[in-house]
Amino acid sequence: MLTLSDTWMDLFGLSGLLNPTALIIGGALGWYADGAKKLWIAAFAAAALSLMVEATLGLTGMPVWSQHSAGPLALFPFRFVGGGIASAVVYLIAKRAKKA
């Protein structure tokens, strides 16, 4: 039986905030963003695409690396924040690299 703390661990762990797919997508879109306003779009795309990739892998029967008890509506905001942080960090790195 899952408890409330198990669900929170899912939301803040590899299923939610630290989801590798959302972080990679957010970082890639942050690298190519040409303005800070586009980081919102990168964060939304990272959250949406990571949920789509996970659903596709689940439908094909391939193993999914993050087993969770929370639903997609609960995971979306946490992946949005994770993808947004990743895109902001990579955007700042890319901005400094382009200056040099």
C-alpha positions in Angstrom: 0.0 0.0 0.0 1.3 3.4 -0.9 1.3 6.2 1.5 1.3 9.9 1.0 5.0 10.2 1.5 5.6 7.6 -1.3 3.6 9.8 -3.7 5.6 12.9 -2.8 8.8 10.9 -3.4 7.5 10.1 -6.8 6.7 13.7 -7.5 10.1 15.0 -6.4 12.1 12.0 -7.7 12.9 10.5 -11.1 9.2 10.4 -12.0 8.6 14.1 -11.5 11.0 16.9 -10.9 14.2 15.0 -11.8 12.8 13.1 -14.8 15.7 12.6 -17.1 13.6 12.9 -20.3 12.2 16.3 -19.2 15.6 17.5 -18.2 17.2 16.5 -21.5 14.4 18.1 -23.6 14.4 21.2 -21.5 18.2 21.5 -21.7 18.2 21.0 -25.5 15.5 23.6 -26.0 17.2 26.0 -23.6 20.4 25.8 -25.7 18.6 26.9 -28.9 16.4 29.5 -27.2 17.1 33.0 -28.5 15.4 34.9 -25.7 14.5 34.4 -22.0 10.7 34.4 -22.8 11.1 31.2 -24.8 12.1 29.3 -21.7 8.4 29.0 -20.7 7.8 27.3 -24.0 10.8 25.0 -23.4 9.5 24.1 -20.0 6.0 23.3 -21.3 7.4 21.3 -24.2 9.7 19.3 -21.9 6.9 18.4 -19.6 4.5 17.5 -22.4 6.9 15.6 -24.5 8.3 13.6 -21.5 4.8 12.4 -20.6 4.2 11.5 -24.3 7.4 9.5 -24.5 6.5 7.7 -21.3 3.0 6.9 -22.5 4.4 5.7 -25.8 6.9 3.4 -24.1 4.2 2.0 -21.9 1.9 1.3 -24.8 4.6 -0.5 -26.7 5.4 -2.7 -23.8 9.0 -1.5 -23.4 10.2 -1.0 -19.9 9.8 2.4 -18.4 12.6 3.6 -16.1 10.3 5.4 -13.7 7.5 3.4 -12.0 5.2 5.8 -10.2 1.8 5.9 -8.5 1.0 9.5 -9.4 -0.9 10.2 -12.6 0.1 12.4 -15.5 -1.8 15.4 -14.2 0.1 15.3 -10.9 3.5 14.8 -12.6 3.1 17.6 -15.2 3.7 20.6 -12.9 6.8 19.0 -11.4 8.2 18.1 -14.9 7.4 21.6 -16.0 9.5 23.1 -13.2 12.3 20.6 -13.8 12.4 21.3 -17.5 12.2 25.0 -16.8 15.2 24.9 -14.5 17.2 22.8 -16.9 16.4 25.1 -19.8 17.3 28.2 -17.8 20.6 26.8 -16.7 21.6 25.7 -20.2 20.3 29.0 -21.7 22.7 30.9 -19.3 25.6 28.6 -20.2 24.9 29.0 -24.0 24.6 32.8 -23.6 28.0 32.9 -21.9 29.5 30.6 -24.5 28.3 32.7 -27.4 29.8 35.8 -25.8 33.3 34.3 -25.6 
